[in-house]
Amino acid sequence: MPDSTKQANLVVDDLPLNRRAAERIAEDALLEFIGTTPTLARVRETKESFTFDLEVAFPRVITDETGEPQKTRFLRIGNVGEIQVDRFSARVIQRPRYFDVQQAIRDKLGFISQTVEKALVKVAADEFSALPFPLHLHTPFVDVLCWLLTKDRLSLEEVAEAPEEPAQKLISALEPLSKVGLIDIEANTVVPGPILIGLEQRYRDDTPTQLAKALAHFFREGYNFLDSIRQVLGPHLALSGILYEKAVEMDKLVPLSWGEIEKGFSRSYAADKRLKLPRYLVQLASIGVARREVKAGVTTWSGIPAVFQELQGDAVLEPVGQLFV
């Protein structure tokens, strides 16, 4: 977005601008139109202009068990836009809108949350598959797997006869399940894939275990289908993501208060789901993904050391690890 009218409140003595004069104009435009969150970073110079990258780095203070600061880490959001200053007119000829900068920050924070959830569902696949079975009843993924485990094949013509919304949801589950080898589609019929067949053979006459192992395989191998996995794990994945994202950010497990957890959870779920937060946390503790501590009458929740250790060592998390310094 060019600023074709008045420029920074400066007196420009000489044109074309030198780098320092251009930097002062860019700094003034930054404060006036965008704010103090980004800072000027790398500059690129041509015969016509100076272009300054805008970067964001958020400080994160790491404390000890008593709350005393130990060290500071920075979350590098990275480049969120640029300001371009014309050397001959001293005008800002290109800058991002405030909204664009804020959106770039939200996008990067969203990338961090998604990556942590992907890595978490991969390393804790067995634990998540042990969530109480009724929690999965509303998901088409479990519907498909249960159908094949009990009836061996599912006709797509039969699916088409169902009401439109549930039929579409079920059909949308087929591709992710097929990609990880749990199902095959032959002549308009869904049949068990090689992985599901193997689980049926290994855990004969134990359908609940077959289903749990199939879900664990789906989580472990299909973590890139995050939206699909969220349909299965829902608030449990969101909650565990809050616990472990904070741990990744601080490079150690951090006990979170009820207020901190509720604040993070409210970004994704409405009030009716928040009323069930205690139940979700207890269920995460029961499968070994979260733990509760009470010290001096204060209750906090955090991740599990063994899960966090696996999370830190998983290649999926590497791009996020590089953002913290």
N, C-alpha and C positions, 0 to 999 in steps of 0.2 A: 504494500500500500504506500504510494508516494505521498510525501508531504510537500505540496507545491507552494504553500504560503510561507509564513515566517519560519525561520529555523531556530536553532538554539539561541538562548539569550547570550550571545557572544559577539565580540567584535572581531571580524575576520580581516586581518590586516593585509594579507597577501594571498593572491590566487595564482596558480592552482594551490590547493591545500596541501600541507605536509601531513604526515601520518598523525602527529599529535593533535593538530587542529581538527582533523577528521574524527579522531577518537573522542574529543570533547563534544563535538556535535552529536555523535552516536550515543554517548553517555546521556546527554540531555534528552534526546528523543526516547531513550530507554526509560528514563525516570518519568517522563511526561505521559507516555502512551502505554507502557507495559508494566512498570513497577520495578521493585528491587529484587525480585526473585531470580531472574536470569542475570548473568554477568557477561561482559564482553570477553571473548576468547580469541581464537585464532583470527588473524586478519589476512585478507588477500588483496593485493594491490595491482591495479592496472593503470594504464595511462589516463583513463577516464574517471576511475572511482576507487574507493576503499570499501571493502565488504567485511564486516565484522560478524563472526559467528556468535550466537547467543547460546550459552550453556548454563545448566542448572546442576547444582550439587547440594543435597540436603545433609546437614550434619546429624549424626546419630551418636548420642553420648552413651557409652557403655559404663554401667555402674557395677559395684560389687553387691554382695548380699545385703549390706546395710543401706544401700542406696547412694553411696558415695561414688562420684565420678572416677572412672579408671582411665579411659581413653576415649577419643572421638573417632568414629568412622564416618566416611562420607558416601552417600548414595549418589552416584553420578547418573543423573537423568540423561545427560549428553546434550546434543545439539537440538534446540527447539526453535530455530529460525535464524534469521540474519538481518542485519541493518546495513544498507548500502548508502554511501555518501558520495555525491558527485564532487569531483575535485575542482571543477571550474565554476560551479554555481553555489557551492557550499550547501546544497539542499540534500535532504534525506529523500532518496528516490525509491527506496524499497525498505519496508519493515513489516513484520508480522502484526496481525491484530492481537490484542490482549487475549481474545477468545482462542485464537490459534495456539498461542503459547500454553495456555491452560490445558487445551485439548492434548497437546503433545506431551505434557506432563502426565495427564490422566492415562494416556495410551501407554506410556512407559511403565507407570505403576501397575496398570492392568496386565501388561506383559509379565511383570514380576510375579503377580498373584497367580496368573495362569500357569507359568512355568513351575512355580512351587507346587501347585496342585497336581500338575502332570507327574512331576518327580515323586511326589508323595503317594499318589495312587499306584505308581509303579512299584515302589519299594515296600509299600504296606498293603499290597494286593491281597495277601492271605488274611490279614487282619480285617480289612474292609469287607471281605467276602463272608466274614463271620457275624456281621450285623444280623440282628433278629430278622428272620425271613419275612414277616408281615410288612416290614418297612419297604420291601421291594415290590409289593403286590401291584402297585399302580404303574409299573414300568413295562413298556412293550418288550424290552430285552428279556426280562424274566418270563414274560408270557410266552415268547417264542421258545426259549430254552425248556421251559416246563412242558410245553406242548410236545416238543420232540422227544423229551425224556420219557413221556408217558404214552404218547400215541405214535411216535416214530416218524411221522411225516405230516406236513401241513400244506394243504392245497391253497394256492393263491386265489383260485376261484371262490373258495369258501371264505377267504378273507374279504374279497370284494363284496360279498353279500352282507357284511357287517355294516353298521352305521359308519358314515364317512370319516368322522374324526378319529375314532379308535383304529379304523382300518389304515388310515394314512400314517398314524403313529407306529403301528406295527410294521408296515412296509418300510418306514424310515429306519427301523432297527436292523433290517436285513443286511445292508451293506457293511456296517461296522462289524457285525457278527461274522459275516463271510470273510472279511479282510483278515481276521485273526484265526480262521480255520475252524470255527465252531459250527458253521452251517455251510451247506452247498445248496444251489438251486438247480434242479433238473426238471426240464419239461414242465415248467409252471408249478413245480412242487418243491417245497423247502424240506430238506432232509438233513440229518446230522452230518457235520463235516468230520474230517479225520481226527481233530482234537477231541470233539465230543464223543466220537465213537471210542476213542482210546480211554476216555474217562469212564464211559459206561462199562467197558470191559474190566477196567482196574477196580472200580468200586461197584461191583455187581449187587443188585438189590438194595442199594443205599442211595435212593434218589436225592435226598437232601445234601449228601456229600457230593454227589455228582454235580448238582447245581452250584454248590459253594465253590467247587474246584473250577467249574466253567466260568463263574463270575471272576474268580481270582485270575484266571488266564486272560479274560477280557480286559481286566484292569491293567494287568502287567504288560500285555502286548498291544493293547489298544489305547494307551494313555493319550495318544494324539487326538483321539475322538473325545476330547474333553467335554464337549456339550452333551454327547451321548452318555458319558459316564456320570455327568451331573444329574441326568435324569434318574439314574439309579441311586446315587449316593446323596444327592441333594444337600440338605443342611449339614449333614455329617461331614461332607467334604469341605464345605465352606468353613465350618468351625475349626476343623483340624488345620485347614489352610491358614487361618488366622494365627493359630499357635505356632506353626512351623515357619511361616513367613517372618514373624517377629524374631524367631531363633536364627534364621538365615541372615536377617538384617543385622543382628547384634553379634553373630558368630558364636552364639551359645544359647542354650535353652533359657528362656526368660519367663518367670511366673507372671501370668496376667490376671488382673483383677476382674471381677464380674463386670464392672463398668467398661473396662477396655474391650472385653469380649463382646458385650452387648452392642457397643458402638460400632465395632467392625462388622458384626452380624447384621446390623440394621441397614447397612449399605446394600445388602442383597435380598433381605427378607422383610416382609411386613410384620406388623405387631402380632398377628395371630401365631406366626411361627416363633416369635421371640418368647411367647409364653411357654413354649416347649423347650427352651434352652437348657434348663436343668436336666431334662430327660435325655436330650441329645448328648450332653457332656458325660452323663453317667454311662450311656451306651458306648461312647468312645473310650471311656476308661475300661469298660468291661472287655473290649476287644484288644486292649493294649496299644492304643494310639494316643491317649491322653492320661494325665494323672492329676489328682487333686492333692493339695497340701494345705494344712491349716497351721499357721504360726501366729502366736499371740492373738488368737481369736480371729485372724484374717484368713479368708479362704482364697486361694489362687489356683489357677490351672495352667499346665504347661505340657509340652510334648514328652515323649519317652526317649531317653538317651540312646538306646539301640536303634530306634527308628531314625533319629536325627543323624546319627553317625552314618547310617546307610544313605540317607538323603544327601549329606555333604559329599559323599563319594560317588554319587551317580552322575553320569555324563549329561543327563538332561538338564541338570542344574548349573552346569558350567557357565552358560551365557549370563546368568544372574550373578554368580559369584564374581564375575569380572566387573560388575557395576559398583562394587563396594571397595573402598580403599581406606 
